[in-house]
Each structure stands twice: as structure tokens, then as C-alpha cells.
Amino acid sequence: MKHLRLLAAALALLCGCFAASAQDDEFPDMPDHGVALQQVIREWHTQGFYSAGWDKQPTIRNYFVGLAESYPNDLFQMIVAKMVGLDVDDALWNYVLDVANGYVSGELGTETTPSVQMCYWRCNDGSRLVGVALQGHEYSMEESDPAWTDEEIEDHRFVKLNDIAFFRILGDESLMRPLSVRKVCGREVKFQEYDKIELPRQGKDIRLVKTDEEDNEHVTTLKWNGNGFTVAR
């Protein structure tokens, strides 16, 4: 019960809407707005964040709650709500929390079905490399050009989110330091060109999948080398 109350308090801080007079066994309402995911992927390659202090030892929950506190949005907050024990099953699909293997994922059940995955790897130097992948689409925040045709407006209606950001955390520190994709993978990788990103729940490698017009899958593998990845086809 004490642990559950700590989780509720963390969620209250995340949402910024927990009344001072609320009782310990009450949960805050989830806000219906937040940072757009397209804005997140514009910023998260250069901005670090702090992990939350939920557990005595650093876990994937600490890392994900820290991400959600830095980038509050419906998808991340729904996953935190699920961690706390709120009933969000109608809104959140394919939720997985695997603390033992350092993996969490979830998909928001909306028209654009955005999803997120997070996992971490133990590096040879004792640090941890944290990876966060976004997939799906989101309604575009960009204003349409008055000169666009109806077809052009429809083409720009959605933003494809597919992207991975990497962060390094040292020992028991709470600061997540952003790392460029080039530094982690040895070269730039255009994640938006892929239709599916699979971070490992078990194993070490990342799978990037392209599907052709005949529904054949073409896989690019980011192979773990102990400190980063080597791009292999």
C-alpha cells in the first residue's frame, strides 16, 4: 500500500493536477492534452531528462516515468497510469511492463495509434544505454498552405512519428544524457523510412522493418556490440 501511494504521488507530480486536499487513496484525473509527440521527436535527441525515484534500484519504471515527466502527453501518461493501477484498458492497447528484462511498451487506442517502447542495455563500461522508440502517426501541427489542393492537404494531415532516441545513464545517477544516433550506431539512420521498429524485450538487437508493395518484409538489424550498435542487413 505504501508503495502504491508513492506511485500515485509520482503520477500527481507528472500531471500537475493533484489537489492539495486530496486523500492518499485518490488518483488525479488524467489531462486531455500535453506535448505533441511530433514536438517530442524534434527535441529529444538533444535534451536529457531525469529518471524518477520510484524504486530503491534503477528500473525501467524509473526511466519511463522520468521521460513522461519531461514530455507530458496522453500516450506516456496512460502508460504511467497503467503502472499505477488505473483502469485505462479501453484507451491503452498492447501494454507490456517487463521490469526483469528492462522493457516497457504501449499503444494509444486512437485513430492514429501512436506507440512507444523503451528498453536499456548494459554497456561494457558499466553505464546503461536507454533507447526510446516512437511509432505511428499524429495529426500535423503545421498550418496548411492556402495554395494546397484538397489532396495535398490530406497528404499533410498526418505526421509519421517513427524515430528512436538514445540516452546514457551512469551508475546510480538519475540524469539521462542524450546521445546522437550517429554516435550510438556509427552512422545516421533514417528511422522514418521504416514501417516498424522493434526494440528488444529479450536479446540485444534492434530490428527495423520495411514492407514492400507485396507485403514482403525487409529487415535491417542494429546489432549490439557492447557499447552501441553496428548496422547490418
matplotlib code that plots the C-alpha trace (Angstrom):
import matplotlib.pyplot as plt

x = [0.0, 2.8, 4.5, 1.2, 0.8, 4.3, 3.4, 0.2, 2.3, 4.6, 1.7, 0.3, 3.5, 3.5, 0.0, 0.3, -3.4, -3.5, -5.4, -3.6, -6.6, -6.8, -6.7, -3.9, -6.2, -7.4, -5.9, -5.7, -7.7, -5.6, -5.3, -6.6, -3.8, 0.0, 3.1, 2.6, 4.6, 5.9, 7.3, 9.0, 10.9, 12.1, 13.7, 14.7, 17.9, 19.5, 17.6, 18.3, 15.9, 15.9, 14.6, 12.0, 12.8, 10.2, 12.3, 15.4, 17.3, 17.0, 14.4, 12.7, 9.8, 12.1, 13.3, 9.9, 8.3, 11.2, 10.5, 6.8, 7.6, 9.8, 7.4, 3.8, 1.5, -1.5, 0.4, 3.2, 0.7, -1.6, 1.3, 2.2, -1.4, -1.4, 1.8, 0.0, -3.1, -5.6, -8.1, -7.1, -7.5, -10.0, -7.5, -4.2, -3.5, -0.7, 0.7, 3.8, 5.8, 8.7, 10.9, 13.1, 14.1, 14.1, 11.3, 8.0, 5.7, 2.2, -0.1, -2.7, -6.1, -6.8, -7.3, -3.5, -2.5, 0.8, 3.0, 6.2, 8.8, 11.6, 14.4, 18.0, 21.3, 24.2, 27.4, 30.9, 31.9, 29.2, 26.8, 23.4, 22.2, 18.4, 16.5, 13.1, 11.2, 8.0, 5.9, 2.6, 1.1, -0.2, -2.3, 0.1, 0.5, 1.6, -0.7, -1.9, -0.8, -3.8, -2.4, -2.7, -5.3, -7.6, -5.3, -2.2, -4.0, -4.9, -1.3, -0.1, -2.8, -0.7, 2.9, 4.8, 6.4, 8.8, 12.0, 14.5, 16.3, 19.2, 20.3, 23.2, 23.0, 26.0, 25.8, 23.1, 22.8, 19.4, 20.5, 19.8, 22.3, 21.2, 23.4, 23.2, 22.2, 25.5, 27.5, 25.4, 25.1, 28.3, 26.2, 22.9, 19.9, 16.7, 14.1, 11.1, 11.9, 11.0, 7.5, 8.2, 10.7, 11.3, 13.3, 14.4, 12.4, 14.8, 18.1, 20.2, 19.5, 17.1, 15.0, 14.0, 11.4, 10.4, 7.4, 7.2, 4.0, 3.8, 3.9, 7.4, 9.4, 13.0, 14.8, 17.8, 19.3, 21.1, 23.5, 24.6, 28.4, 28.7, 28.7, 26.4, 25.2, 26.5, 24.1, 23.7, 21.3]
y = [0.0, 2.4, 1.6, 2.3, 5.6, 6.6, 5.7, 7.8, 10.8, 10.4, 10.4, 13.5, 15.4, 14.3, 15.5, 18.7, 18.5, 16.8, 19.0, 19.7, 18.5, 15.1, 12.0, 9.4, 6.9, 9.2, 9.4, 12.6, 12.9, 12.4, 15.6, 15.5, 17.4, 17.7, 18.0, 16.7, 13.7, 15.4, 18.0, 15.3, 13.9, 17.4, 17.8, 14.5, 13.9, 17.0, 17.2, 14.9, 14.2, 12.8, 9.4, 9.2, 7.8, 5.1, 2.2, 1.7, 0.4, 2.0, 0.1, 0.7, 2.2, 4.9, 5.7, 5.8, 8.0, 10.4, 10.6, 11.2, 14.0, 15.7, 15.2, 15.0, 13.7, 11.4, 8.3, 8.5, 9.4, 6.5, 4.1, 5.7, 5.4, 1.8, 1.3, 2.9, 0.6, 2.9, 1.3, 2.6, -0.7, 0.9, 3.6, 1.7, -1.3, -3.8, -2.6, -4.5, -3.9, -6.3, -5.0, -8.0, -7.6, -3.8, -3.2, -1.3, -0.5, 0.6, 1.9, 4.5, 3.4, 6.4, 6.8, 7.4, 4.6, 6.1, 3.7, 3.9, 1.3, 1.8, -0.6, -0.4, -2.2, -2.7, -1.3, -2.7, 0.4, -0.2, 2.5, 1.9, 2.9, 3.7, 3.5, 5.0, 4.3, 6.1, 4.7, 5.5, 8.8, 12.1, 14.9, 17.5, 20.7, 22.6, 25.1, 24.1, 26.3, 28.2, 27.2, 23.4, 21.3, 19.0, 16.1, 18.0, 19.0, 15.3, 14.2, 16.6, 15.7, 13.3, 13.2, 9.9, 9.5, 6.6, 7.5, 6.3, 8.4, 7.2, 8.2, 7.3, 6.9, 6.3, 4.0, 5.2, 8.6, 9.9, 12.1, 10.8, 12.2, 12.3, 10.6, 11.2, 8.3, 8.7, 8.2, 5.1, 3.5, 4.7, 6.5, 8.3, 6.1, 7.4, 5.7, 7.3, 5.3, 2.1, 0.8, -0.9, -0.6, -3.4, -2.7, -6.0, -7.2, -10.1, -10.3, -7.2, -6.2, -3.7, -4.7, -2.1, -3.4, -2.1, -3.7, -3.6, -3.4, -7.2, -7.2, -8.7, -7.6, -6.3, -6.2, -4.0, -5.1, -2.9, -5.4, -4.7, -4.5, -3.8, 0.0, 0.8, -0.8, -1.9, -1.5, -4.9, -6.0]
z = [0.0, 0.9, -2.5, -4.3, -2.6, -3.7, -7.3, -7.0, -5.8, -8.7, -11.1, -9.4, -10.0, -13.6, -14.3, -12.3, -11.3, -7.9, -5.4, -2.1, -0.1, -1.9, 0.2, -0.1, -1.8, -4.5, -8.0, -10.2, -13.4, -16.5, -18.6, -22.1, -23.6, -23.5, -25.6, -29.1, -30.0, -33.1, -30.8, -28.7, -31.6, -32.5, -29.1, -27.5, -29.5, -27.8, -24.4, -21.5, -18.6, -15.0, -14.1, -11.3, -7.9, -7.6, -6.7, -4.5, -7.5, -11.0, -13.1, -16.4, -14.5, -13.1, -16.6, -18.2, -15.6, -15.9, -19.7, -19.1, -16.6, -19.2, -22.1, -20.7, -23.3, -23.5, -24.6, -21.9, -19.2, -20.0, -19.5, -16.2, -15.2, -16.1, -14.0, -11.0, -11.5, -13.0, -15.4, -18.8, -20.8, -23.2, -24.1, -23.9, -26.2, -26.2, -22.8, -21.6, -18.5, -18.0, -15.2, -15.2, -18.8, -18.7, -21.2, -21.4, -24.3, -25.0, -27.8, -27.6, -29.0, -31.2, -34.9, -35.3, -32.9, -31.7, -29.7, -27.6, -26.5, -24.0, -23.0, -21.9, -22.5, -20.0, -21.6, -21.2, -19.2, -16.6, -17.9, -19.3, -22.7, -22.8, -26.1, -26.7, -29.9, -31.1, -33.9, -35.6, -36.7, -35.3, -36.7, -38.1, -36.1, -39.3, -40.9, -44.4, -47.3, -48.8, -52.3, -51.5, -53.2, -51.2, -52.0, -50.8, -47.6, -47.0, -47.7, -45.0, -42.5, -40.5, -39.3, -39.3, -35.8, -36.4, -34.5, -31.8, -29.3, -27.1, -23.7, -21.4, -17.7, -15.5, -12.4, -9.9, -11.4, -12.4, -15.3, -18.8, -21.2, -24.9, -27.4, -31.2, -33.4, -35.3, -32.0, -31.0, -34.4, -36.1, -38.8, -39.3, -39.5, -41.1, -38.9, -40.6, -43.7, -41.9, -41.3, -38.0, -35.2, -32.7, -29.6, -27.9, -24.9, -24.9, -26.7, -27.7, -31.3, -32.8, -35.8, -38.4, -40.9, -44.3, -46.1, -49.9, -52.0, -52.0, -48.2, -48.1, -45.1, -45.5, -42.2, -41.2, -37.9, -35.4, -33.8, -30.2, -29.8, -26.1, -26.3, -29.3, -32.5, -35.9, -38.8, -40.6, -43.3]

ax = plt.figure().add_subplot(projection="3d")
ax.plot(x, y, z, "-o")
ax.set_aspect("equal")
plt.show()
